[in-house]
Amino acid sequence: MVTRRRSQAERDAITVEIGYALASACFLGGVVFATIAGPAAVWRLPHTVEQSLLATGTVVGGVLAVMRVVHVLWRFGSQHD
């Protein structure tokens, strides 16, 4: 495997893509968390239900955010190889 130095434009493109991946992942994670855990903030629910909604929202939002970063960067890598 032979490696070559990347040009400044290629390094800039990678940096922008990483920023986009992180920003879109944060947005997606926040929206999913708010959708799942939102009812706990709006309505008076039993404590166990509130805790379950918060935990579920955190886990699902986090997993989807990580999946978004992987998807965006994987797609970028396959297009530029």
Summary of the structure (lengths in Angstrom):
residues: 81
radius of gyration: 18.3
end to end distance: 13.2
largest distance: 61.3
contacts: 194
relative contact order: 0.16
helix: 84%
strand: 0%
